[in-house]
Amino acid sequence: MLRYSPCPQMENVVKAINLDSWGLSREVGDFLMQNPNALHFGAIFDYLIAYQKAWITPFELHKRLGHIDPFRLEKMQESQLLPYFQRGKY
């Protein structure tokens, strides 16, 4: 994945109007629409688990980890990541 810098003109403009029909909260939809890394992770998870859970998982990981930066995730040991994936509903 690529390092992401949001477009300044679009920062507070994009809203997840089209994701409402997916059964996701507005907060999750907005996060996916504004964070390309979250969108990539959701697409990957969508091949592995039920679609609603797949698209909510990047948002939940961001809340738990405080980021969803693939470069930072890549540097973490599996033992460091495992607790974040084992907790909670998602």
C-alpha positions, 0 to 999 in steps of 0.5 A: 500500500502507498503512503496516504496524504488526504487531498486538502480540498476533499478533507471534510467533503466526502461522506459515505452516502453510498455505504449506508445500504451496506448496513454499516454505521455512518462513522464506519462508512466515513472512515472507509471513504476517507482512509484508503488503507482502511478501504484496502484492508476491508477489501482483503478481509472481505475475501476471508470473512462476512462482508459487514464484519470485513468492512467494520474490522479496519475501523475497529483496528484503528480504534484499538491500535490508534492507527492503521498504517501498513508501514507501522503494522509491518514492523510489529511482531505477531505477538504484539498484534495478536491481542488487538485481533482477539478482543471484542466482537470484531 
